[in-house]
Amino acid sequence: MARRLGTIAFGEDEREAADEFVQALTTDSQTESVAETEGEDESGEEEQAPSRDQDSEDELIPAAQVLMLPPADHSGIESTMQNIFSLVHSGIDSFTSSYASSALGNEGVISQLKRRKFLVSKQVEESFRTCPRDVFVPDSQKAVSYDMSPLRLTEYEFNISAPDVYANALEVLEFKEGDRFLDIGSGCGQLTAMGAVLCGKTGSALGIDLSEKTVSFARSNVEKLKVESPRFVEKACDVEFMIANVFLLDVESLPSKDNDGRFDKIHCGASCPPSRLNALVALLRPGGSLVTPCGKVMLLTKKHMNGSTTQKNVAAVIYGPLIVPSDLEVIMHMYRLSIGKASRLEGHETMIEADLNGMVAVEEVRDLFMSHEGSDFTFVVEENGMEYKIPAHKAILSSRSGHFRALFNSNMKDCVCASTTPPEEYSKADLIECLRYMYTETANVKVENCVQLLRLSKFYDVSAGIFRLCEEVLYSSLDTSNAASILHLSNWYSCESLKNCTTQFILDNLDEVRRSEDWSHLDRDVVEDVLIESSKRNHMITHLINSFSQST
């Protein structure tokens, strides 16, 4: 690969010779451009476009870079070119010059890629124009932003691929509007951003990398791009970055508005071992495409709608290897994900709109909480020698509470009553929070009132959402000293989500929980449930090992 030299200073005579040389090159370049436009050379025959496979390393060196070389003598272009070629063939592959890079520029890169047939589609060309390379390199390397060669970012310990490699990958992936794009080994973030342009506003683009420093660098680059490129803001979908190994990816945690854990287009920026290629293909949606180095070739894999795949070599490449975890690491990761799912509480259910069934607007119901307006029912609470009357509305109570729905529709004497007194063990504060939930689907649930609210909500048969709020509070307070009592509560009040999570916590900390005082008071059937769950874990590990062995 390229070995870069420091800047070579010119004397006045050398500068004059260099200027003459640039003038000659510019004239030649203009002549060549006219010939290409007309489609004919001087002999009248059509010029053949160079094949990608035939591109020599010499062609990767922008012509303007020779400005940094002292000519062998000052007799003209021929001697200067002779000096260049002798340097190239003696092992010096490229030269650094702020003048050379800035002279080429983003449009110059695009022009060269088009001339050499790496850029074919207008869409990919637009992505290059929208996401210029210099936005994605450190300030110390701005001078070489538009070199047609890879750039080594020593500070971040990765390479930015040559523009032709990016162009080739984006062309063969054949993006369309609305695609979900995954960029593995996203590095500086340029390819991820270009993919976001190609996915359009309705798509999504996610870059993953192992290094926190690199991910932070990519995020800052995209933020800078948003400021410097209004075209990007107008055309691209949101770009997300996260620290992850693709083989240890928790797809349920991916930031996406339509997350099913799979992608339409995947680019991999490091060489994937053939034995792990299936793991990347599994992340593709039917109809999706994956481009990744595999061995010494860039491999395009397409997944068809019936799940079958076809593969095609699209280029000869040399990439560094993907960081591949050991088999044991993969199995343990799969195990932790499975356990993690069982350890997560179910989300808070919003049922008020369904319960009201269009009878009253939700906003109006919330405004009626603790309001005498339209009130036709009263809760009477005696506390500390005082009597408190709390207004309510039969229509709301019957829609949100099974207890009051049965009461008001029973055709019995009590159905026409205008007030009720809650059982003595429930305080005024408990009742207010229970009513608050029925009217607003929120409540001030704390560890101190959690158990009472569970009991009161069960007594009035309130929608299950309030149980979720209580579960969240209890789960947040879970530790080895109270795990047994919380397991008992969750079993008693049929809080299945909390019960599952607490059981998993106990299995993870069994030795400590068994030493707690509450453990000895657990019902026998609850302890049996814990033992059964422990047995399931052992079966799960066996199943994961077998599944992984078959997939590899």
C-alpha positions in Angstrom: 0.0 0.0 0.0 1.0 3.7 -0.2 3.9 5.0 1.7 3.7 8.8 2.2 6.5 11.3 2.0 6.7 14.6 3.7 6.3 17.8 1.7 9.3 18.7 -0.5 10.1 22.4 -0.6 10.7 24.0 -4.0 13.2 26.7 -5.1 12.2 29.4 -7.4 13.5 27.6 -10.5 11.8 24.4 -9.5 8.6 26.3 -8.9 8.7 27.7 -12.4 9.3 24.3 -13.9 6.4 22.9 -11.8 4.1 25.6 -13.1 5.0 24.8 -16.7 4.4 21.2 -16.0 0.9 21.9 -14.5 0.1 24.0 -17.5 1.1 21.1 -19.8 -1.0 18.6 -17.8 -4.0 20.9 -17.8 -3.8 21.3 -21.5 -3.5 17.5 -21.9 -6.4 17.0 -19.5 -8.6 19.4 -21.4 -7.7 17.7 -24.7 -8.5 14.3 -23.3 -11.8 15.6 -21.9 -12.8 16.9 -25.4 -11.9 13.6 -26.9 -14.0 11.7 -24.4 -16.9 14.0 -25.0 -16.8 13.5 -28.7 -16.3 9.7 -28.2 -13.4 9.5 -30.7 -9.6 9.8 -30.6 -7.4 11.3 -33.3 -7.6 8.1 -35.4 -11.4 8.3 -35.4 -11.8 5.0 -33.4 -13.8 4.9 -30.3 -11.7 4.9 -27.1 -12.1 1.8 -24.9 -12.9 2.5 -21.2 -10.3 0.9 -19.0 -11.5 -2.2 -17.2 -11.5 -2.2 -13.4 -9.4 -5.3 -13.3 -6.8 -3.6 -15.6 -6.4 -0.5 -13.5 -2.8 -0.2 -12.4 -1.6 1.2 -9.1 -0.1 4.1 -11.1 -3.6 5.3 -12.0 -4.4 5.7 -8.3 -2.0 8.6 -8.1 -3.6 11.9 -9.1 -1.5 13.6 -11.7 -1.3 16.8 -9.7 0.6 15.0 -7.0 3.8 15.3 -9.0 4.0 18.9 -7.9 5.6 17.7 -4.8 8.5 16.1 -6.6 11.7 17.9 -7.7 12.0 17.2 -11.4 15.1 15.3 -12.6 16.0 18.3 -14.7 14.1 21.3 -16.1 14.1 20.3 -19.7 10.3 19.4 -19.8 7.5 17.0 -19.1 9.3 13.9 -20.4 12.1 14.0 -17.9 9.7 14.8 -15.1 7.5 11.8 -15.9 10.6 9.6 -16.1 11.5 10.7 -12.6 7.9 9.9 -11.3 7.9 6.4 -12.8 11.3 5.6 -11.4 10.2 6.7 -7.9 6.9 4.7 -8.2 8.7 1.5 -9.3 11.3 1.9 -6.6 8.5 1.5 -4.0 7.2 5.0 -3.4 3.5 4.6 -4.0 2.0 8.0 -3.3 2.9 11.5 -2.2 1.3 14.0 0.2 0.5 17.5 -0.9 -2.2 19.9 0.3 -2.0 21.5 -3.1 -2.5 18.2 -4.9 -5.5 17.1 -2.8 -7.2 20.5 -2.8 -6.7 20.7 -6.6 -8.5 17.3 -7.0 -11.4 18.1 -4.6 -14.6 16.2 -4.2 -15.7 16.9 -7.8 -12.4 15.7 -9.1 -12.8 12.4 -7.2 -16.3 12.0 -8.7 -14.9 12.8 -12.1 -12.2 10.2 -11.9 -14.6 7.5 -10.5 -17.0 8.2 -13.4 -14.2 8.1 -16.0 -13.0 4.7 -14.6 -16.6 3.4 -14.5 -16.7 2.9 -10.7 -19.5 5.4 -10.5 -22.4 4.4 -12.8 -25.7 5.4 -11.2 -26.8 9.0 -10.5 -27.9 7.9 -7.0 -24.5 6.8 -5.9 -22.9 9.8 -7.5 -25.3 12.0 -5.5 -24.2 10.3 -2.3 -20.6 11.1 -3.0 -21.5 14.7 -3.8 -23.6 15.0 -0.6 -21.1 13.4 1.7 -17.6 14.8 0.8 -14.7 12.9 2.2 -13.0 15.8 3.8 -15.8 16.1 6.4 -14.9 12.6 7.7 -11.1 12.9 8.2 -9.3 14.6 11.1 -8.1 18.1 10.7 -4.5 17.0 10.6 -5.2 15.0 7.4 -7.4 17.4 5.5 -4.6 17.9 3.0 -5.0 14.3 1.7 -8.8 14.1 2.0 -9.3 13.6 -1.7 -6.4 11.2 -2.5 -7.6 8.3 -4.6 -6.1 5.9 -2.1 -6.9 4.6 1.4 -6.2 6.9 4.3 -4.7 5.5 7.5 -6.1 7.3 10.6 -3.4 6.4 13.0 -5.1 8.1 15.9 -8.1 5.9 15.6 -6.3 2.8 14.3 -8.3 2.1 11.2 -8.2 2.9 7.4 -10.7 4.8 5.3 -11.1 2.8 2.1 -10.2 4.3 -1.3 -13.1 6.1 -3.0 -13.3 3.4 -5.7 -13.9 0.7 -3.1 -16.8 2.7 -1.6 -18.2 3.4 -5.0 -18.1 -0.3 -6.0 -19.8 -1.4 -2.8 -22.6 1.1 -3.0 -23.2 0.4 -6.7 -23.6 -3.4 -6.3 -25.9 -3.1 -3.2 -28.5 -1.3 -5.4 -30.2 0.8 -2.7 -33.8 1.9 -2.9 -35.9 4.3 -1.0 -37.0 3.0 2.4 -34.2 0.5 2.8 -32.7 -0.4 6.2 -28.9 -0.2 6.0 -26.3 -1.7 8.4 -22.7 -0.7 8.0 -20.4 -3.1 9.9 -17.1 -1.5 10.9 -18.4 2.0 10.2 -15.2 3.8 11.0 -15.3 7.5 10.2 -19.0 7.2 9.2 -18.7 8.3 5.6 -20.1 5.1 4.0 -22.9 5.0 6.6 -23.8 8.6 5.7 -23.8 7.8 2.0 -26.0 4.8 2.7 -28.4 7.1 4.6 -28.7 9.3 1.4 -29.4 6.3 -0.7 -32.0 4.9 1.8 -33.9 8.3 1.7 -36.0 9.9 4.3 -38.1 6.8 4.9 -35.2 4.5 5.5 -32.7 3.9 8.3 -29.0 3.7 8.5 -27.0 2.1 11.4 -23.2 2.0 11.8 -21.6 -0.3 14.3 -18.0 -0.4 15.4 -16.1 -1.9 18.3 -14.3 1.3 19.4 -16.1 3.9 21.6 -13.6 6.5 20.3 -14.3 5.6 16.7 -18.1 5.7 17.2 -17.8 9.1 18.9 -15.7 10.3 15.9 -18.3 9.1 13.4 -21.2 10.7 15.3 -19.3 14.1 15.4 -18.6 13.8 11.7 -22.2 13.3 10.8 -23.2 16.2 13.0 -20.7 18.3 11.1 -22.0 17.1 7.8 -25.5 18.2 8.8 -24.2 21.7 9.2 -22.0 21.8 6.1 -24.3 19.9 3.7 -27.9 21.1 3.6 -28.3 18.5 0.8 -27.7 15.8 3.3 -30.3 17.1 5.8 -32.8 17.3 2.9 -32.2 13.8 1.4 -30.9 11.4 4.1 -32.6 9.4 6.8 -31.4 9.5 10.4 -28.0 8.0 11.0 -27.4 6.0 14.2 -24.1 4.6 15.5 -23.5 2.1 18.3 -20.7 0.1 19.8 -21.2 -3.5 19.0 -19.7 -6.7 17.6 -22.0 -7.9 14.8 -21.7 -11.5 16.0 -22.9 -10.4 19.5 -25.6 -8.0 18.4 -28.8 -7.7 20.4 -31.2 -6.9 17.5 -34.0 -6.0 19.9 -31.9 -3.1 21.2 -31.3 -1.6 17.7 -32.4 2.0 17.2 -35.0 1.7 14.5 -38.6 2.7 14.0 -39.5 -0.6 12.3 -37.0 -2.9 14.1 -37.4 -6.6 13.3 -33.7 -7.2 13.7 -32.9 -7.5 10.0 -31.7 -5.2 7.2 -32.3 -4.7 3.4 -28.7 -3.7 2.7 -25.5 -4.6 4.7 -21.9 -3.5 4.1 -19.1 -5.0 6.0 -15.8 -3.1 6.2 -13.6 -6.1 7.2 -13.0 -9.6 6.0 -15.5 -12.1 7.2 -14.4 -15.7 7.6 -16.4 -18.1 5.4 -17.4 -20.0 8.6 -19.2 -16.9 9.9 -20.8 -15.6 6.7 -24.1 -17.3 7.5 -24.4 -15.2 10.7 -24.3 -12.0 8.5 -26.7 -13.4 6.0 -29.1 -14.2 8.8 -29.4 -10.4 9.4 -30.7 -9.9 5.9 -34.4 -9.5 5.1 -35.7 -11.5 2.1 -34.7 -9.6 -1.0 -31.7 -8.0 0.8 -28.1 -7.8 -0.2 -24.8 -8.1 1.7 -21.4 -7.0 0.4 -18.4 -8.1 2.4 -14.7 -9.0 1.9 -14.4 -12.7 2.2 -10.8 -14.0 1.7 -9.3 -12.0 -1.1 -12.5 -11.1 -2.9 -15.4 -8.7 -2.3 -18.4 -11.0 -2.1 -22.0 -9.9 -3.0 -24.6 -12.2 -1.4 -28.3 -11.8 -2.3 -31.1 -13.3 -0.2 -34.1 -14.2 -2.4 -37.7 -14.0 -1.2 -37.9 -17.8 -0.6 -34.8 -17.5 1.7 -32.3 -19.0 -0.8 -29.1 -17.1 -1.5 -26.8 -16.5 -4.5 -23.2 -15.2 -4.4 -21.0 -13.3 -6.8 -17.4 -12.1 -6.6 -17.4 -8.4 -7.5 -13.7 -7.3 -6.9 -10.3 -8.5 -5.7 -9.5 -6.9 -2.4 -7.3 -7.1 0.7 -9.0 -6.2 4.0 -8.1 -6.7 7.6 -10.1 -9.4 9.4 -13.3 -9.0 11.4 -12.9 -9.4 15.1 -14.6 -12.8 15.6 -15.6 -13.9 19.1 -15.0 -17.5 20.2 -17.7 -20.1 20.0 -18.1 -20.0 23.8 -18.5 -16.2 23.7 -21.2 -16.6 21.1 -23.1 -19.3 23.0 -22.9 -17.3 26.3 -24.1 -14.2 24.4 -27.1 -16.1 23.0 -27.8 -17.4 26.5 -27.6 -14.0 28.1 -30.0 -12.6 25.5 -32.5 -15.4 26.2 -32.2 -14.8 29.9 -32.4 -11.1 29.3 -35.7 -11.4 27.5 -37.1 -13.3 30.5 -35.7 -10.7 32.9 -37.4 -7.7 31.2 -40.7 -6.4 32.5 -43.5 -6.1 30.0 -44.2 -2.6 28.9 -46.8 -0.4 30.5 -50.1 -1.1 28.8 -52.3 1.9 27.7 -55.9 0.8 27.9 -57.9 4.0 28.7 -58.8 4.7 25.1 -60.0 1.2 24.5 -61.9 1.1 27.8 -63.7 4.4 27.1 -64.6 3.2 23.5 -65.1 6.7 22.3 -67.6 7.5 25.0 -65.6 10.5 26.1 -62.4 12.0 24.8 -59.4 10.9 26.9 -58.3 14.5 27.5 -61.8 15.3 29.0 -61.6 12.3 31.3 -58.3 13.4 32.6 -59.7 16.8 33.4 -62.5 15.2 35.4 -60.2 13.6 37.9 -61.1 14.9 41.4 -63.6 17.3 39.8 -67.2 17.9 41.0 -68.2 18.8 37.5 -70.7 16.1 36.3 -70.0 14.0 39.4 -72.7 11.4 40.2 -70.8 9.2 42.6 -68.9 9.8 45.9 -66.2 7.8 47.8 -66.6 8.4 51.5 -63.4 7.8 53.5 -63.1 8.1 57.3 -59.5 8.8 58.5 -58.2 10.1 61.8 -61.7 11.0 62.9 -62.3 13.0 59.8 -64.7 12.2 56.9 -63.6 12.9 53.3 -65.7 12.9 50.2 -64.0 12.3 46.9 -66.1 12.9 43.7 -66.2 10.4 40.9 -68.2 9.6 37.7 -70.1 6.3 37.2 -69.4 6.2 33.5 -65.6 6.4 34.1 -65.7 4.0 37.0 -67.7 1.4 35.1 -65.4 1.6 32.0 -62.2 1.2 34.0 -63.1 -1.0 36.9 -64.6 -4.5 36.7 -66.0 -4.1 40.2 -68.0 -1.0 39.4 -69.0 -2.3 36.0 -70.6 -5.3 37.7 -72.1 -3.1 40.4 -73.8 -0.5 38.2 -75.1 -3.1 35.7 -76.4 -5.6 38.3 -80.0 -4.4 38.4 -79.8 -4.8 42.2 -80.6 -2.3 44.8 -76.9 -1.2 45.1 -76.7 -0.3 41.4 -78.5 3.0 42.0 -76.4 4.0 45.0 -74.6 7.3 44.8 -71.7 6.6 47.2 -69.5 3.9 48.6 -67.0 3.5 51.5 -63.8 1.6 50.7 -62.5 -1.1 53.1 -60.9 0.4 56.2 -57.4 -1.0 55.5 -57.1 1.4 52.5 -56.2 5.0 53.1 -57.5 8.1 51.4 -54.1 8.5 49.7 -54.3 4.9 48.3 -57.8 5.5 47.0 -56.8 8.8 45.3 -53.9 7.1 43.5 -56.1 4.3 42.4 -58.6 6.8 41.0 -55.8 8.8 39.5 -54.9 5.8 37.4 -58.4 5.1 36.3 -58.8 8.7 35.1 -55.3 9.4 33.8 -53.4 6.1 33.5 -50.6 7.5 35.7 -50.2 7.2 39.5 -47.7 8.2 42.1 -46.5 4.7 42.9 -43.7 4.3 45.5 -42.2 1.3 47.4 -44.1 2.5 50.5 -47.6 2.3 48.8 -46.9 -0.3 46.2 -48.4 -3.3 48.0 -51.5 -1.4 49.1 -52.1 -0.2 45.5 -51.8 -3.8 44.3 -54.4 -4.9 46.8 -56.8 -2.0 46.2 -56.5 -2.4 42.4 -57.2 -6.1 42.7 -60.2 -5.4 45.0 -61.7 -2.9 42.4 -60.5 -5.0 39.4 -58.8 -2.1 37.8 -57.2 -2.4 34.3 -53.9 -4.3 34.5 -51.8 -1.3 33.6 -51.6 -0.2 37.3 -50.1 -3.6 38.1 -47.4 -2.8 35.5 -46.6 0.5 37.4 -46.4 -1.4 40.7 -44.2 -4.1 39.1 -41.8 -1.5 37.8 -41.4 0.0 41.2 -40.9 -3.3 42.9 -38.5 -4.5 40.3 -36.4 -1.3 40.6 -36.0 -2.0 44.4 -35.1 -5.7 43.8 -32.1 -7.0 45.7 -30.9 -10.2 47.4 -32.5 -9.3 50.7 -36.1 -8.7 49.4 -36.1 -11.0 46.3 -38.0 -13.8 48.1 -40.7 -11.4 49.4 -41.2 -9.8 46.0 -41.4 -13.2 44.4 -44.1 -14.1 47.0 -46.0 -10.8 46.2 -45.8 -11.3 42.4 -47.2 -14.9 42.8 -50.0 -13.8 45.1 -51.2 -11.0 42.9 -50.6 -12.8 39.6 -48.0 -10.3 38.4 -46.5 -12.8 35.9 -44.0 -10.4 34.3 -42.6 -9.5 37.7 -42.6 -13.1 38.8 -40.5 -14.1 35.8 -38.0 -11.3 36.3 -37.6 -12.0 40.0 -37.1 -15.7 39.4 -34.3 -15.0 36.9 -32.7 -12.6 39.5 -32.9 -15.3 42.2 -31.3 -17.9 39.9 -28.5 -15.5 39.2 -28.0 -14.8 42.9 -29.3 -18.0 44.4 -26.6 -18.5 47.1 -27.2 -15.0 48.6 -31.0 -15.1 48.3 -31.2 -18.5 50.1 -29.5 -16.9 53.1 -32.2 -14.2 53.4 -34.8 -14.5 56.1 -37.7 -14.4 53.6 -36.6 -17.4 51.6 -37.6 -19.8 54.4 -41.1 -18.4 54.4 -41.8 -19.0 50.7 -44.6 -21.3 49.8 -43.5 -24.7 48.6 -45.1 -24.3 45.2 -43.2 -21.0 44.6 -39.9 -22.7 45.4 -40.8 -25.5 43.0 -41.4 -22.9 40.3 -37.8 -21.6 40.9 -36.4 -25.2 40.6 -38.3 -25.8 37.4 -37.0 -22.6 35.9 -33.5 -23.6 36.8 -34.0 -26.9 35.0 -35.2 -24.9 31.9 -32.0 -22.9 32.0 -29.9 -26.1 31.8 -32.0 -27.3 28.8 -31.6 -23.9 27.2 -27.8 -24.1 27.3 -27.8 -27.5 25.8 -30.1 -26.3 23.0 -28.0 -23.3 22.3 -24.8 -25.4 22.0 -26.5 -27.8 19.6 -28.0 -25.0 17.5 -24.7 -23.2 17.3 -22.8 -26.4 16.3 -25.3 -27.0 13.5 -25.1 -23.4 12.2 -21.3 -23.5 11.9 
